[in-house]
Amino acid sequence: MSSDNSPRTLVILGAGIGGVPLAHHVLQFTSPKVPNLRLILVSPDTHFYWSLASPRAILSEDFTDQLFQPLAPAFAGYGDDKCEVVHGKASALEPDRNTVVISLTDGGSREIVYDAVVVATGSRDAQGMPWKALGSTEATKKALHDLKHKIDEAKTIVVAGAGPTGVEIAGELGELSAGGAKKVIYVIPDQLPLALPAKPNVRKAVSSALEKLKVRILPNTRVTAVTESVGGGQTTLELTSVGDGKTQTVVADVYLPAFGVKPNTDFVPAHLLAPSGQIKQTTRLRAEGHDNVFVIGDAGNLEDTRAIATDAQMQYLAKALQVYFTSAETAVEEYKPNESFMLGVSIGKNTGTGQAMGMKIFSWVIWYFKSRSLGVEKVADIAAGRRTIAGNLKG
């Protein structure tokens, strides 16, 4: 990179679990070494959202409020000359021109010329549920609050989706209604929750824990049709057996789909995208063919869409960006994806299960590190730039 003193601009698209700590790292550890560097953080949200705790947020408004931390005060201390938070979302990335167009939340658009850009836009829920951010802080909060009120009044709740989010939602609801006040039905397309490479004993542990909470599991079944009643009351679900194709109908007061995510990459040129819609990501966390377009998290296709992978990529890129902007001669090794399967799922506040290094994790370990709080104690520190998911923010 050039060593002159002309202004240089780094744009980070996305203010989630990857974008926020990365922005803080750059401002704390790279900016002092590159005085002419200015960072622009772009997000449609006014607040950092800890979506990992959304399964519990639909049951408590007080808990929901803990998942959101405002972005503006978190970055105000760096000074306007070093940092700008722009509320909007990318509508067009033009890597050949080093520009990105932002559709501003308050109307209009803005074209930003960058020296480097980081795509950390994450993913969204395929069904439009608030297990992921919904496009604005207000929309996400409203969706969580609305679901809470519907659940309060519901007698029958159907959850669909065998992944960790579906498991955790079913567990939270099961714990809420263990006395039988509500009927919780959990629809999964296989015999057991979760999927390979989760070990059979881990999957059986999930099933057993849910059954103890009086959750009714419907295995080998898919939701094949959804009909909302006029006025937004009950929902009629057509359920189809995976084996013989037989159907049944269930009427739910609340239906909670928890399957499928879509990468937030609609603004990226098609030739940079894999069939999954994610950006084709190199082992140096760059878009193929563009050395100044960096990618982390769910927007890239190098690793599975897991929070722990996003955190690892963020920490690698924090160091790589410092080298990129300081013209340091230090070589940055390629990023090595973690190929070992790790999993931790909460089943209510009091138990959970997981897997690491090919072995089932004791339930008390998951309780201690996850189930009891779902990580809400980290939210303020992540937003403020004091830590990442894994630990303290370090240079």
QUIHUDA-V586708 format. One record per run of one state. SS is the DSSP state (H for helix, E for strand, - for the rest). FROM is the first residue (numbers start at 1). TO is the last residue. Records with the same first field share a line. If there is no record, write none. Layout:
SS->FROM-TO  FROM-TO
This chain:
-->1-7  14-18  34-36  44-46  50-50  58-60  66-67  71-71  77-82  95-98  105-108  114-115  120-122  126-136  154-155  161-163  177-182  188-199  213-215  219-220  229-234  242-246  253-253  258-260  264-269  274-278  280-280  282-285  288-292  296-296  301-306  327-342  347-351  357-358  362-362  372-375  385-386  388-391  393-395
E->8-13  37-43  47-49  68-70  83-94  99-104  109-113  116-119  123-125  156-160  183-187  216-218  221-228  235-241  247-252  254-257  261-263  273-273  279-279  281-281  286-287  293-295  300-300  343-346  352-356  359-361  387-387  392-392
H->19-33  51-57  61-65  72-76  137-153  164-176  200-212  270-272  297-299  307-326  363-371  376-384
